[in-house]
Structures are given as structure tokens and as C-alpha cells.
Amino acid sequence: MNSRRNYDIAFVGLKPGTHEFDYTIDDKFFVEYQEQDFRNCTAHVKLALEKQNGFMLLKFEVGGKLEVTCDRCGNNLPLELWDEFNIVVKMVEEPDVMNEQEEDPDVYYISKGESHLHIADWIYEFINLSIPMQRMCSDDEMGGPHCNKEVLEMLKKLEEQKPANNPLWKGLEKFKDLEDS
């Protein structure tokens, strides 16, 4: 099991400049968080921490792969992850007050007396943000090896059926087949 200490960076001892950290994330990492709607995660997180006087700039690069359930057919769908995220960490006297007032989600405040930066929650958040909201293969990949062909056939049959005098559809027919303007 991954130790949470692996995700603590002792920044006090770091010289000003850029420092790089690499993390390999698998399903064990997510055990302490709620149940996830993905599985077989193999993510690689590269962190470039640029330490300056009074603040740090953290640049996260998330890559890797995992499996989700396809929104269209319900089968397992492998997804590639790739995204970048930046966080500015500022050292202040009253970090709780500042974090409450801050409207920019990319700015985080810590106490001037802090010596470690805990990044596990950011890694968790950034991996989840790297997963697309709509989880299905593209139209040109539909019917490929990952698709449930029975479900796709059923969806095709339902699509072909016209609504039979359904009052909900009355008046909506004029919007069908409109081209994007």
C-alpha cells in the first residue's frame, strides 16, 4: 500500500529553483478515497516544483491509462490520460482565511511555518479531472473490439423507431435535422 508520506515534499530544505518529482499511481492509491468509477489505473505524474522566495509554482503532468465503463454500451473502455495542471502555493500568516477568500482554484495558501507540502489530494483531483466527462469511443471507433455489439444493435433499432403520436414530440419535429449554424 502506498504510504501517504511518499506524497509529502519537504520544501524547506530545497534550494530556490526547479525540482522534479515522479510518481507512479495505481488503484491502491485510491483506497483511502471514495470508490472510483474507473479501474486498472496506471498513471504517471511528473511534478516540477519551482521554489521562489515566498511562493512555489507546481506544474503537474498527468499521463497513463485506466479503464472506465462505456456510457454507450456498458463495456470496459480503456482510456489514455494526459493533462497538465498548475498550482501556485503562497506562504502567508493566515492561510485558512486566505484559502477561504481566494476565488482562483489554482492558488493555495500555506503557513509560513510549514515545512512540508502534501500533494496526494492534488494528484487525486488531477487524475479525476483528466478523465473525460463523456466516456465512450469516438463514432469512427464504434463497433470496435471494446464495444458490446448487442447493445449497439438495440440502440440502433431504438433510434430507427419513430415516436408514435407522442404528445411530447409534437412541435419538436421542426428542429430535427437542423444543421449547425
Disulfide bonds with the S-S distance in Angstrom:
none
